[in-house]
Amino acid sequence: MLRAGFLSLSSTRTSVRIARPLVVLGTRLNSSQTPEERRAHHKAKDELRKDWKGPILTYEQVKHKSQQPSENAYLIDVREPDEVLQGMIPSAVNLPLSDLPTALRMTGEKFKEKYGFEKPTSDQEVVFYCRSGMRSSTASDVALRNGYTNVLNYKGSWLDWTAREGKQST
């Protein structure tokens, strides 16, 4: 059980308390922080999330893009490979969110070798989607923080797509 930055291990015989500071976003939180330090921490956390409010596409916009793919635009599914077995939006490519930060820093040659498609340039349009819209928001943030300037998010993602396309999703 985690309580006030401490891990407590209990059994019927013994109770052990191990002091372990709670770390959130690289900052240690503890009861000795001043109110100003707590405010600064929360402000930094909010700053990390500010880019998540990037442009959001509708189903209709993504449908159009999937029917008329362009070499200058990418529709990127950031779900893990086992999730992609359920299906993908036509013309999409898979780049798991867990790989994204590293992938965006790879050379174009290494990227293509690993993922099977050309690495998007920083000014190309990239549209991210996932299962329900949470990871696509994170992917959008990661891309923006890595210098990509034309980042869009299909927040409805796979669940919205399958509902509108009349397909079964799990």
Chimera marker file (.cmm) of the C-alpha trace (Angstrom):
<marker_set name="trace">
<marker id="1" x="0.000" y="0.000" z="0.000" r="1" g="1" b="0" radius="0.5"/>
<marker id="2" x="1.325" y="3.457" z="-0.877" r="1" g="1" b="0" radius="0.5"/>
<marker id="3" x="0.577" y="6.196" z="1.595" r="1" g="1" b="0" radius="0.5"/>
<marker id="4" x="2.131" y="9.642" z="1.904" r="1" g="1" b="0" radius="0.5"/>
<marker id="5" x="5.228" y="8.624" z="-0.017" r="1" g="1" b="0" radius="0.5"/>
<marker id="6" x="5.889" y="5.468" z="1.983" r="1" g="1" b="0" radius="0.5"/>
<marker id="7" x="5.502" y="1.835" z="1.059" r="1" g="1" b="0" radius="0.5"/>
<marker id="8" x="3.990" y="-0.265" z="3.827" r="1" g="1" b="0" radius="0.5"/>
<marker id="9" x="4.266" y="-4.026" z="3.746" r="1" g="1" b="0" radius="0.5"/>
<marker id="10" x="2.040" y="-5.805" z="6.204" r="1" g="1" b="0" radius="0.5"/>
<marker id="11" x="1.421" y="-9.373" z="7.174" r="1" g="1" b="0" radius="0.5"/>
<marker id="12" x="-0.173" y="-10.995" z="10.180" r="1" g="1" b="0" radius="0.5"/>
<marker id="13" x="3.209" y="-11.178" z="11.903" r="1" g="1" b="0" radius="0.5"/>
<marker id="14" x="5.173" y="-8.112" z="10.893" r="1" g="1" b="0" radius="0.5"/>
<marker id="15" x="4.711" y="-4.645" z="9.539" r="1" g="1" b="0" radius="0.5"/>
<marker id="16" x="7.607" y="-3.058" z="7.676" r="1" g="1" b="0" radius="0.5"/>
<marker id="17" x="7.717" y="0.579" z="6.647" r="1" g="1" b="0" radius="0.5"/>
<marker id="18" x="10.164" y="1.520" z="3.945" r="1" g="1" b="0" radius="0.5"/>
<marker id="19" x="10.769" y="5.203" z="3.320" r="1" g="1" b="0" radius="0.5"/>
<marker id="20" x="10.650" y="5.805" z="-0.412" r="1" g="1" b="0" radius="0.5"/>
<marker id="21" x="10.022" y="9.268" z="-1.818" r="1" g="1" b="0" radius="0.5"/>
<marker id="22" x="7.258" y="9.495" z="-4.389" r="1" g="1" b="0" radius="0.5"/>
<marker id="23" x="8.571" y="10.652" z="-7.771" r="1" g="1" b="0" radius="0.5"/>
<marker id="24" x="6.170" y="12.254" z="-10.235" r="1" g="1" b="0" radius="0.5"/>
<marker id="25" x="7.413" y="13.484" z="-13.617" r="1" g="1" b="0" radius="0.5"/>
<marker id="26" x="10.981" y="13.460" z="-12.398" r="1" g="1" b="0" radius="0.5"/>
<marker id="27" x="10.240" y="15.645" z="-9.387" r="1" g="1" b="0" radius="0.5"/>
<marker id="28" x="10.251" y="14.286" z="-5.870" r="1" g="1" b="0" radius="0.5"/>
<marker id="29" x="7.109" y="15.103" z="-3.970" r="1" g="1" b="0" radius="0.5"/>
<marker id="30" x="7.149" y="15.033" z="-0.220" r="1" g="1" b="0" radius="0.5"/>
<marker id="31" x="5.461" y="16.699" z="2.675" r="1" g="1" b="0" radius="0.5"/>
<marker id="32" x="8.395" y="19.071" z="3.182" r="1" g="1" b="0" radius="0.5"/>
<marker id="33" x="7.692" y="20.925" z="-0.077" r="1" g="1" b="0" radius="0.5"/>
<marker id="34" x="6.631" y="24.506" z="0.296" r="1" g="1" b="0" radius="0.5"/>
<marker id="35" x="3.362" y="25.685" z="-1.272" r="1" g="1" b="0" radius="0.5"/>
<marker id="36" x="5.425" y="27.551" z="-3.881" r="1" g="1" b="0" radius="0.5"/>
<marker id="37" x="7.297" y="24.362" z="-4.786" r="1" g="1" b="0" radius="0.5"/>
<marker id="38" x="4.009" y="22.455" z="-5.118" r="1" g="1" b="0" radius="0.5"/>
<marker id="39" x="2.567" y="25.208" z="-7.353" r="1" g="1" b="0" radius="0.5"/>
<marker id="40" x="5.720" y="25.152" z="-9.496" r="1" g="1" b="0" radius="0.5"/>
<marker id="41" x="5.449" y="21.369" z="-9.808" r="1" g="1" b="0" radius="0.5"/>
<marker id="42" x="1.794" y="21.570" z="-10.894" r="1" g="1" b="0" radius="0.5"/>
<marker id="43" x="2.594" y="24.371" z="-13.343" r="1" g="1" b="0" radius="0.5"/>
<marker id="44" x="5.371" y="22.230" z="-14.884" r="1" g="1" b="0" radius="0.5"/>
<marker id="45" x="2.980" y="19.280" z="-15.137" r="1" g="1" b="0" radius="0.5"/>
<marker id="46" x="0.360" y="21.464" z="-16.856" r="1" g="1" b="0" radius="0.5"/>
<marker id="47" x="3.039" y="22.776" z="-19.227" r="1" g="1" b="0" radius="0.5"/>
<marker id="48" x="3.793" y="19.197" z="-20.307" r="1" g="1" b="0" radius="0.5"/>
<marker id="49" x="0.128" y="18.711" z="-21.226" r="1" g="1" b="0" radius="0.5"/>
<marker id="50" x="-0.470" y="21.966" z="-23.087" r="1" g="1" b="0" radius="0.5"/>
<marker id="51" x="0.268" y="20.550" z="-26.544" r="1" g="1" b="0" radius="0.5"/>
<marker id="52" x="-2.359" y="17.838" z="-26.133" r="1" g="1" b="0" radius="0.5"/>
<marker id="53" x="-4.909" y="20.356" z="-27.325" r="1" g="1" b="0" radius="0.5"/>
<marker id="54" x="-3.680" y="20.188" z="-30.917" r="1" g="1" b="0" radius="0.5"/>
<marker id="55" x="-5.999" y="19.999" z="-33.930" r="1" g="1" b="0" radius="0.5"/>
<marker id="56" x="-8.473" y="17.121" z="-33.773" r="1" g="1" b="0" radius="0.5"/>
<marker id="57" x="-9.884" y="15.467" z="-36.891" r="1" g="1" b="0" radius="0.5"/>
<marker id="58" x="-13.371" y="14.055" z="-37.309" r="1" g="1" b="0" radius="0.5"/>
<marker id="59" x="-14.289" y="10.659" z="-38.706" r="1" g="1" b="0" radius="0.5"/>
<marker id="60" x="-15.305" y="12.281" z="-41.994" r="1" g="1" b="0" radius="0.5"/>
<marker id="61" x="-11.929" y="14.005" z="-42.362" r="1" g="1" b="0" radius="0.5"/>
<marker id="62" x="-10.021" y="10.790" z="-41.617" r="1" g="1" b="0" radius="0.5"/>
<marker id="63" x="-12.292" y="8.786" z="-43.944" r="1" g="1" b="0" radius="0.5"/>
<marker id="64" x="-11.425" y="11.182" z="-46.772" r="1" g="1" b="0" radius="0.5"/>
<marker id="65" x="-7.691" y="10.876" z="-46.015" r="1" g="1" b="0" radius="0.5"/>
<marker id="66" x="-7.910" y="7.068" z="-45.916" r="1" g="1" b="0" radius="0.5"/>
<marker id="67" x="-9.620" y="6.995" z="-49.315" r="1" g="1" b="0" radius="0.5"/>
<marker id="68" x="-7.149" y="9.410" z="-50.919" r="1" g="1" b="0" radius="0.5"/>
<marker id="69" x="-3.759" y="8.718" z="-49.335" r="1" g="1" b="0" radius="0.5"/>
<marker id="70" x="-0.912" y="11.070" z="-50.110" r="1" g="1" b="0" radius="0.5"/>
<marker id="71" x="2.836" y="10.551" z="-50.076" r="1" g="1" b="0" radius="0.5"/>
<marker id="72" x="3.035" y="13.832" z="-48.158" r="1" g="1" b="0" radius="0.5"/>
<marker id="73" x="0.747" y="12.756" z="-45.317" r="1" g="1" b="0" radius="0.5"/>
<marker id="74" x="0.790" y="9.877" z="-42.860" r="1" g="1" b="0" radius="0.5"/>
<marker id="75" x="-2.051" y="8.210" z="-40.987" r="1" g="1" b="0" radius="0.5"/>
<marker id="76" x="-0.266" y="6.545" z="-38.073" r="1" g="1" b="0" radius="0.5"/>
<marker id="77" x="-1.789" y="3.900" z="-35.822" r="1" g="1" b="0" radius="0.5"/>
<marker id="78" x="0.064" y="4.043" z="-32.486" r="1" g="1" b="0" radius="0.5"/>
<marker id="79" x="-1.482" y="0.873" z="-31.030" r="1" g="1" b="0" radius="0.5"/>
<marker id="80" x="0.746" y="-2.078" z="-30.219" r="1" g="1" b="0" radius="0.5"/>
<marker id="81" x="1.140" y="-4.809" z="-32.895" r="1" g="1" b="0" radius="0.5"/>
<marker id="82" x="-1.149" y="-7.262" z="-31.063" r="1" g="1" b="0" radius="0.5"/>
<marker id="83" x="-3.933" y="-4.644" z="-31.091" r="1" g="1" b="0" radius="0.5"/>
<marker id="84" x="-3.438" y="-3.964" z="-34.800" r="1" g="1" b="0" radius="0.5"/>
<marker id="85" x="-4.461" y="-7.568" z="-35.479" r="1" g="1" b="0" radius="0.5"/>
<marker id="86" x="-8.053" y="-6.330" z="-34.963" r="1" g="1" b="0" radius="0.5"/>
<marker id="87" x="-7.623" y="-4.259" z="-38.111" r="1" g="1" b="0" radius="0.5"/>
<marker id="88" x="-6.431" y="-0.837" z="-39.190" r="1" g="1" b="0" radius="0.5"/>
<marker id="89" x="-7.855" y="2.156" z="-40.960" r="1" g="1" b="0" radius="0.5"/>
<marker id="90" x="-7.120" y="1.785" z="-44.703" r="1" g="1" b="0" radius="0.5"/>
<marker id="91" x="-3.834" y="3.435" z="-45.792" r="1" g="1" b="0" radius="0.5"/>
<marker id="92" x="-2.588" y="3.681" z="-42.171" r="1" g="1" b="0" radius="0.5"/>
<marker id="93" x="0.832" y="2.546" z="-41.018" r="1" g="1" b="0" radius="0.5"/>
<marker id="94" x="1.694" y="1.202" z="-37.583" r="1" g="1" b="0" radius="0.5"/>
<marker id="95" x="4.211" y="2.885" z="-35.300" r="1" g="1" b="0" radius="0.5"/>
<marker id="96" x="3.569" y="1.868" z="-31.676" r="1" g="1" b="0" radius="0.5"/>
<marker id="97" x="3.521" y="4.682" z="-29.137" r="1" g="1" b="0" radius="0.5"/>
<marker id="98" x="6.086" y="2.759" z="-27.085" r="1" g="1" b="0" radius="0.5"/>
<marker id="99" x="8.535" y="3.137" z="-30.024" r="1" g="1" b="0" radius="0.5"/>
<marker id="100" x="7.591" y="6.663" z="-31.113" r="1" g="1" b="0" radius="0.5"/>
<marker id="101" x="10.085" y="8.829" z="-29.170" r="1" g="1" b="0" radius="0.5"/>
<marker id="102" x="13.029" y="6.694" z="-30.281" r="1" g="1" b="0" radius="0.5"/>
<marker id="103" x="11.699" y="6.263" z="-33.828" r="1" g="1" b="0" radius="0.5"/>
<marker id="104" x="11.389" y="10.006" z="-34.395" r="1" g="1" b="0" radius="0.5"/>
<marker id="105" x="15.080" y="10.411" z="-33.549" r="1" g="1" b="0" radius="0.5"/>
<marker id="106" x="16.253" y="7.603" z="-35.887" r="1" g="1" b="0" radius="0.5"/>
<marker id="107" x="17.891" y="8.235" z="-39.222" r="1" g="1" b="0" radius="0.5"/>
<marker id="108" x="15.570" y="7.818" z="-42.187" r="1" g="1" b="0" radius="0.5"/>
<marker id="109" x="17.402" y="4.670" z="-43.245" r="1" g="1" b="0" radius="0.5"/>
<marker id="110" x="17.134" y="2.937" z="-39.852" r="1" g="1" b="0" radius="0.5"/>
<marker id="111" x="13.504" y="4.036" z="-39.534" r="1" g="1" b="0" radius="0.5"/>
<marker id="112" x="12.524" y="2.542" z="-42.903" r="1" g="1" b="0" radius="0.5"/>
<marker id="113" x="14.417" y="-0.663" z="-42.143" r="1" g="1" b="0" radius="0.5"/>
<marker id="114" x="12.587" y="-1.121" z="-38.834" r="1" g="1" b="0" radius="0.5"/>
<marker id="115" x="9.068" y="0.080" z="-39.710" r="1" g="1" b="0" radius="0.5"/>
<marker id="116" x="8.836" y="-0.562" z="-43.453" r="1" g="1" b="0" radius="0.5"/>
<marker id="117" x="7.871" y="2.950" z="-44.538" r="1" g="1" b="0" radius="0.5"/>
<marker id="118" x="9.647" y="6.261" z="-45.039" r="1" g="1" b="0" radius="0.5"/>
<marker id="119" x="10.174" y="8.358" z="-41.943" r="1" g="1" b="0" radius="0.5"/>
<marker id="120" x="7.938" y="11.444" z="-42.054" r="1" g="1" b="0" radius="0.5"/>
<marker id="121" x="9.793" y="14.711" z="-42.357" r="1" g="1" b="0" radius="0.5"/>
<marker id="122" x="9.183" y="17.297" z="-39.669" r="1" g="1" b="0" radius="0.5"/>
<marker id="123" x="6.882" y="19.370" z="-41.906" r="1" g="1" b="0" radius="0.5"/>
<marker id="124" x="4.810" y="16.500" z="-43.349" r="1" g="1" b="0" radius="0.5"/>
<marker id="125" x="1.263" y="16.001" z="-42.137" r="1" g="1" b="0" radius="0.5"/>
<marker id="126" x="0.986" y="13.231" z="-39.536" r="1" g="1" b="0" radius="0.5"/>
<marker id="127" x="-2.372" y="12.079" z="-38.182" r="1" g="1" b="0" radius="0.5"/>
<marker id="128" x="-2.265" y="9.862" z="-35.113" r="1" g="1" b="0" radius="0.5"/>
<marker id="129" x="-4.926" y="7.451" z="-33.918" r="1" g="1" b="0" radius="0.5"/>
<marker id="130" x="-5.076" y="4.613" z="-31.391" r="1" g="1" b="0" radius="0.5"/>
<marker id="131" x="-7.915" y="2.664" z="-29.780" r="1" g="1" b="0" radius="0.5"/>
<marker id="132" x="-9.783" y="5.371" z="-27.905" r="1" g="1" b="0" radius="0.5"/>
<marker id="133" x="-7.870" y="8.636" z="-28.343" r="1" g="1" b="0" radius="0.5"/>
<marker id="134" x="-5.639" y="8.759" z="-25.281" r="1" g="1" b="0" radius="0.5"/>
<marker id="135" x="-2.436" y="7.405" z="-26.825" r="1" g="1" b="0" radius="0.5"/>
<marker id="136" x="-3.004" y="9.412" z="-30.013" r="1" g="1" b="0" radius="0.5"/>
<marker id="137" x="-3.045" y="12.564" z="-27.870" r="1" g="1" b="0" radius="0.5"/>
<marker id="138" x="0.231" y="11.511" z="-26.276" r="1" g="1" b="0" radius="0.5"/>
<marker id="139" x="1.692" y="10.672" z="-29.701" r="1" g="1" b="0" radius="0.5"/>
<marker id="140" x="0.721" y="14.128" z="-30.949" r="1" g="1" b="0" radius="0.5"/>
<marker id="141" x="2.519" y="15.669" z="-28.000" r="1" g="1" b="0" radius="0.5"/>
<marker id="142" x="5.620" y="13.527" z="-28.559" r="1" g="1" b="0" radius="0.5"/>
<marker id="143" x="5.749" y="14.487" z="-32.247" r="1" g="1" b="0" radius="0.5"/>
<marker id="144" x="5.348" y="18.192" z="-31.480" r="1" g="1" b="0" radius="0.5"/>
<marker id="145" x="8.118" y="18.003" z="-28.887" r="1" g="1" b="0" radius="0.5"/>
<marker id="146" x="10.349" y="16.342" z="-31.493" r="1" g="1" b="0" radius="0.5"/>
<marker id="147" x="9.973" y="19.196" z="-33.966" r="1" g="1" b="0" radius="0.5"/>
<marker id="148" x="7.025" y="18.006" z="-36.065" r="1" g="1" b="0" radius="0.5"/>
<marker id="149" x="4.899" y="20.960" z="-37.083" r="1" g="1" b="0" radius="0.5"/>
<marker id="150" x="1.887" y="19.503" z="-38.920" r="1" g="1" b="0" radius="0.5"/>
<marker id="151" x="0.459" y="17.124" z="-36.294" r="1" g="1" b="0" radius="0.5"/>
<marker id="152" x="-3.211" y="16.124" z="-36.174" r="1" g="1" b="0" radius="0.5"/>
<marker id="153" x="-5.121" y="13.797" z="-33.849" r="1" g="1" b="0" radius="0.5"/>
<marker id="154" x="-8.060" y="11.525" z="-34.696" r="1" g="1" b="0" radius="0.5"/>
<marker id="155" x="-9.357" y="11.494" z="-31.138" r="1" g="1" b="0" radius="0.5"/>
<marker id="156" x="-12.258" y="9.165" z="-31.963" r="1" g="1" b="0" radius="0.5"/>
<marker id="157" x="-9.675" y="6.628" z="-33.078" r="1" g="1" b="0" radius="0.5"/>
<marker id="158" x="-10.334" y="2.935" z="-33.733" r="1" g="1" b="0" radius="0.5"/>
<marker id="159" x="-13.485" y="2.722" z="-31.585" r="1" g="1" b="0" radius="0.5"/>
<marker id="160" x="-15.132" y="5.578" z="-33.490" r="1" g="1" b="0" radius="0.5"/>
<marker id="161" x="-13.937" y="4.232" z="-36.837" r="1" g="1" b="0" radius="0.5"/>
<marker id="162" x="-15.304" y="0.723" z="-36.278" r="1" g="1" b="0" radius="0.5"/>
<marker id="163" x="-18.609" y="2.032" z="-34.895" r="1" g="1" b="0" radius="0.5"/>
<marker id="164" x="-19.121" y="4.190" z="-37.985" r="1" g="1" b="0" radius="0.5"/>
<marker id="165" x="-17.877" y="1.584" z="-40.407" r="1" g="1" b="0" radius="0.5"/>
<marker id="166" x="-20.173" y="-1.064" z="-38.887" r="1" g="1" b="0" radius="0.5"/>
<marker id="167" x="-17.326" y="-3.375" z="-37.923" r="1" g="1" b="0" radius="0.5"/>
<marker id="168" x="-16.996" y="-5.295" z="-34.692" r="1" g="1" b="0" radius="0.5"/>
<marker id="169" x="-14.296" y="-4.015" z="-32.328" r="1" g="1" b="0" radius="0.5"/>
<marker id="170" x="-13.065" y="-5.617" z="-29.141" r="1" g="1" b="0" radius="0.5"/>
<link id1="1" id2="2" r="1" g="1" b="0" radius="0.2"/>
<link id1="2" id2="3" r="1" g="1" b="0" radius="0.2"/>
<link id1="3" id2="4" r="1" g="1" b="0" radius="0.2"/>
<link id1="4" id2="5" r="1" g="1" b="0" radius="0.2"/>
<link id1="5" id2="6" r="1" g="1" b="0" radius="0.2"/>
<link id1="6" id2="7" r="1" g="1" b="0" radius="0.2"/>
<link id1="7" id2="8" r="1" g="1" b="0" radius="0.2"/>
<link id1="8" id2="9" r="1" g="1" b="0" radius="0.2"/>
<link id1="9" id2="10" r="1" g="1" b="0" radius="0.2"/>
<link id1="10" id2="11" r="1" g="1" b="0" radius="0.2"/>
<link id1="11" id2="12" r="1" g="1" b="0" radius="0.2"/>
<link id1="12" id2="13" r="1" g="1" b="0" radius="0.2"/>
<link id1="13" id2="14" r="1" g="1" b="0" radius="0.2"/>
<link id1="14" id2="15" r="1" g="1" b="0" radius="0.2"/>
<link id1="15" id2="16" r="1" g="1" b="0" radius="0.2"/>
<link id1="16" id2="17" r="1" g="1" b="0" radius="0.2"/>
<link id1="17" id2="18" r="1" g="1" b="0" radius="0.2"/>
<link id1="18" id2="19" r="1" g="1" b="0" radius="0.2"/>
<link id1="19" id2="20" r="1" g="1" b="0" radius="0.2"/>
<link id1="20" id2="21" r="1" g="1" b="0" radius="0.2"/>
<link id1="21" id2="22" r="1" g="1" b="0" radius="0.2"/>
<link id1="22" id2="23" r="1" g="1" b="0" radius="0.2"/>
<link id1="23" id2="24" r="1" g="1" b="0" radius="0.2"/>
<link id1="24" id2="25" r="1" g="1" b="0" radius="0.2"/>
<link id1="25" id2="26" r="1" g="1" b="0" radius="0.2"/>
<link id1="26" id2="27" r="1" g="1" b="0" radius="0.2"/>
<link id1="27" id2="28" r="1" g="1" b="0" radius="0.2"/>
<link id1="28" id2="29" r="1" g="1" b="0" radius="0.2"/>
<link id1="29" id2="30" r="1" g="1" b="0" radius="0.2"/>
<link id1="30" id2="31" r="1" g="1" b="0" radius="0.2"/>
<link id1="31" id2="32" r="1" g="1" b="0" radius="0.2"/>
<link id1="32" id2="33" r="1" g="1" b="0" radius="0.2"/>
<link id1="33" id2="34" r="1" g="1" b="0" radius="0.2"/>
<link id1="34" id2="35" r="1" g="1" b="0" radius="0.2"/>
<link id1="35" id2="36" r="1" g="1" b="0" radius="0.2"/>
<link id1="36" id2="37" r="1" g="1" b="0" radius="0.2"/>
<link id1="37" id2="38" r="1" g="1" b="0" radius="0.2"/>
<link id1="38" id2="39" r="1" g="1" b="0" radius="0.2"/>
<link id1="39" id2="40" r="1" g="1" b="0" radius="0.2"/>
<link id1="40" id2="41" r="1" g="1" b="0" radius="0.2"/>
<link id1="41" id2="42" r="1" g="1" b="0" radius="0.2"/>
<link id1="42" id2="43" r="1" g="1" b="0" radius="0.2"/>
<link id1="43" id2="44" r="1" g="1" b="0" radius="0.2"/>
<link id1="44" id2="45" r="1" g="1" b="0" radius="0.2"/>
<link id1="45" id2="46" r="1" g="1" b="0" radius="0.2"/>
<link id1="46" id2="47" r="1" g="1" b="0" radius="0.2"/>
<link id1="47" id2="48" r="1" g="1" b="0" radius="0.2"/>
<link id1="48" id2="49" r="1" g="1" b="0" radius="0.2"/>
<link id1="49" id2="50" r="1" g="1" b="0" radius="0.2"/>
<link id1="50" id2="51" r="1" g="1" b="0" radius="0.2"/>
<link id1="51" id2="52" r="1" g="1" b="0" radius="0.2"/>
<link id1="52" id2="53" r="1" g="1" b="0" radius="0.2"/>
<link id1="53" id2="54" r="1" g="1" b="0" radius="0.2"/>
<link id1="54" id2="55" r="1" g="1" b="0" radius="0.2"/>
<link id1="55" id2="56" r="1" g="1" b="0" radius="0.2"/>
<link id1="56" id2="57" r="1" g="1" b="0" radius="0.2"/>
<link id1="57" id2="58" r="1" g="1" b="0" radius="0.2"/>
<link id1="58" id2="59" r="1" g="1" b="0" radius="0.2"/>
<link id1="59" id2="60" r="1" g="1" b="0" radius="0.2"/>
<link id1="60" id2="61" r="1" g="1" b="0" radius="0.2"/>
<link id1="61" id2="62" r="1" g="1" b="0" radius="0.2"/>
<link id1="62" id2="63" r="1" g="1" b="0" radius="0.2"/>
<link id1="63" id2="64" r="1" g="1" b="0" radius="0.2"/>
<link id1="64" id2="65" r="1" g="1" b="0" radius="0.2"/>
<link id1="65" id2="66" r="1" g="1" b="0" radius="0.2"/>
<link id1="66" id2="67" r="1" g="1" b="0" radius="0.2"/>
<link id1="67" id2="68" r="1" g="1" b="0" radius="0.2"/>
<link id1="68" id2="69" r="1" g="1" b="0" radius="0.2"/>
<link id1="69" id2="70" r="1" g="1" b="0" radius="0.2"/>
<link id1="70" id2="71" r="1" g="1" b="0" radius="0.2"/>
<link id1="71" id2="72" r="1" g="1" b="0" radius="0.2"/>
<link id1="72" id2="73" r="1" g="1" b="0" radius="0.2"/>
<link id1="73" id2="74" r="1" g="1" b="0" radius="0.2"/>
<link id1="74" id2="75" r="1" g="1" b="0" radius="0.2"/>
<link id1="75" id2="76" r="1" g="1" b="0" radius="0.2"/>
<link id1="76" id2="77" r="1" g="1" b="0" radius="0.2"/>
<link id1="77" id2="78" r="1" g="1" b="0" radius="0.2"/>
<link id1="78" id2="79" r="1" g="1" b="0" radius="0.2"/>
<link id1="79" id2="80" r="1" g="1" b="0" radius="0.2"/>
<link id1="80" id2="81" r="1" g="1" b="0" radius="0.2"/>
<link id1="81" id2="82" r="1" g="1" b="0" radius="0.2"/>
<link id1="82" id2="83" r="1" g="1" b="0" radius="0.2"/>
<link id1="83" id2="84" r="1" g="1" b="0" radius="0.2"/>
<link id1="84" id2="85" r="1" g="1" b="0" radius="0.2"/>
<link id1="85" id2="86" r="1" g="1" b="0" radius="0.2"/>
<link id1="86" id2="87" r="1" g="1" b="0" radius="0.2"/>
<link id1="87" id2="88" r="1" g="1" b="0" radius="0.2"/>
<link id1="88" id2="89" r="1" g="1" b="0" radius="0.2"/>
<link id1="89" id2="90" r="1" g="1" b="0" radius="0.2"/>
<link id1="90" id2="91" r="1" g="1" b="0" radius="0.2"/>
<link id1="91" id2="92" r="1" g="1" b="0" radius="0.2"/>
<link id1="92" id2="93" r="1" g="1" b="0" radius="0.2"/>
<link id1="93" id2="94" r="1" g="1" b="0" radius="0.2"/>
<link id1="94" id2="95" r="1" g="1" b="0" radius="0.2"/>
<link id1="95" id2="96" r="1" g="1" b="0" radius="0.2"/>
<link id1="96" id2="97" r="1" g="1" b="0" radius="0.2"/>
<link id1="97" id2="98" r="1" g="1" b="0" radius="0.2"/>
<link id1="98" id2="99" r="1" g="1" b="0" radius="0.2"/>
<link id1="99" id2="100" r="1" g="1" b="0" radius="0.2"/>
<link id1="100" id2="101" r="1" g="1" b="0" radius="0.2"/>
<link id1="101" id2="102" r="1" g="1" b="0" radius="0.2"/>
<link id1="102" id2="103" r="1" g="1" b="0" radius="0.2"/>
<link id1="103" id2="104" r="1" g="1" b="0" radius="0.2"/>
<link id1="104" id2="105" r="1" g="1" b="0" radius="0.2"/>
<link id1="105" id2="106" r="1" g="1" b="0" radius="0.2"/>
<link id1="106" id2="107" r="1" g="1" b="0" radius="0.2"/>
<link id1="107" id2="108" r="1" g="1" b="0" radius="0.2"/>
<link id1="108" id2="109" r="1" g="1" b="0" radius="0.2"/>
<link id1="109" id2="110" r="1" g="1" b="0" radius="0.2"/>
<link id1="110" id2="111" r="1" g="1" b="0" radius="0.2"/>
<link id1="111" id2="112" r="1" g="1" b="0" radius="0.2"/>
<link id1="112" id2="113" r="1" g="1" b="0" radius="0.2"/>
<link id1="113" id2="114" r="1" g="1" b="0" radius="0.2"/>
<link id1="114" id2="115" r="1" g="1" b="0" radius="0.2"/>
<link id1="115" id2="116" r="1" g="1" b="0" radius="0.2"/>
<link id1="116" id2="117" r="1" g="1" b="0" radius="0.2"/>
<link id1="117" id2="118" r="1" g="1" b="0" radius="0.2"/>
<link id1="118" id2="119" r="1" g="1" b="0" radius="0.2"/>
<link id1="119" id2="120" r="1" g="1" b="0" radius="0.2"/>
<link id1="120" id2="121" r="1" g="1" b="0" radius="0.2"/>
<link id1="121" id2="122" r="1" g="1" b="0" radius="0.2"/>
<link id1="122" id2="123" r="1" g="1" b="0" radius="0.2"/>
<link id1="123" id2="124" r="1" g="1" b="0" radius="0.2"/>
<link id1="124" id2="125" r="1" g="1" b="0" radius="0.2"/>
<link id1="125" id2="126" r="1" g="1" b="0" radius="0.2"/>
<link id1="126" id2="127" r="1" g="1" b="0" radius="0.2"/>
<link id1="127" id2="128" r="1" g="1" b="0" radius="0.2"/>
<link id1="128" id2="129" r="1" g="1" b="0" radius="0.2"/>
<link id1="129" id2="130" r="1" g="1" b="0" radius="0.2"/>
<link id1="130" id2="131" r="1" g="1" b="0" radius="0.2"/>
<link id1="131" id2="132" r="1" g="1" b="0" radius="0.2"/>
<link id1="132" id2="133" r="1" g="1" b="0" radius="0.2"/>
<link id1="133" id2="134" r="1" g="1" b="0" radius="0.2"/>
<link id1="134" id2="135" r="1" g="1" b="0" radius="0.2"/>
<link id1="135" id2="136" r="1" g="1" b="0" radius="0.2"/>
<link id1="136" id2="137" r="1" g="1" b="0" radius="0.2"/>
<link id1="137" id2="138" r="1" g="1" b="0" radius="0.2"/>
<link id1="138" id2="139" r="1" g="1" b="0" radius="0.2"/>
<link id1="139" id2="140" r="1" g="1" b="0" radius="0.2"/>
<link id1="140" id2="141" r="1" g="1" b="0" radius="0.2"/>
<link id1="141" id2="142" r="1" g="1" b="0" radius="0.2"/>
<link id1="142" id2="143" r="1" g="1" b="0" radius="0.2"/>
<link id1="143" id2="144" r="1" g="1" b="0" radius="0.2"/>
<link id1="144" id2="145" r="1" g="1" b="0" radius="0.2"/>
<link id1="145" id2="146" r="1" g="1" b="0" radius="0.2"/>
<link id1="146" id2="147" r="1" g="1" b="0" radius="0.2"/>
<link id1="147" id2="148" r="1" g="1" b="0" radius="0.2"/>
<link id1="148" id2="149" r="1" g="1" b="0" radius="0.2"/>
<link id1="149" id2="150" r="1" g="1" b="0" radius="0.2"/>
<link id1="150" id2="151" r="1" g="1" b="0" radius="0.2"/>
<link id1="151" id2="152" r="1" g="1" b="0" radius="0.2"/>
<link id1="152" id2="153" r="1" g="1" b="0" radius="0.2"/>
<link id1="153" id2="154" r="1" g="1" b="0" radius="0.2"/>
<link id1="154" id2="155" r="1" g="1" b="0" radius="0.2"/>
<link id1="155" id2="156" r="1" g="1" b="0" radius="0.2"/>
<link id1="156" id2="157" r="1" g="1" b="0" radius="0.2"/>
<link id1="157" id2="158" r="1" g="1" b="0" radius="0.2"/>
<link id1="158" id2="159" r="1" g="1" b="0" radius="0.2"/>
<link id1="159" id2="160" r="1" g="1" b="0" radius="0.2"/>
<link id1="160" id2="161" r="1" g="1" b="0" radius="0.2"/>
<link id1="161" id2="162" r="1" g="1" b="0" radius="0.2"/>
<link id1="162" id2="163" r="1" g="1" b="0" radius="0.2"/>
<link id1="163" id2="164" r="1" g="1" b="0" radius="0.2"/>
<link id1="164" id2="165" r="1" g="1" b="0" radius="0.2"/>
<link id1="165" id2="166" r="1" g="1" b="0" radius="0.2"/>
<link id1="166" id2="167" r="1" g="1" b="0" radius="0.2"/>
<link id1="167" id2="168" r="1" g="1" b="0" radius="0.2"/>
<link id1="168" id2="169" r="1" g="1" b="0" radius="0.2"/>
<link id1="169" id2="170" r="1" g="1" b="0" radius="0.2"/>
</marker_set>
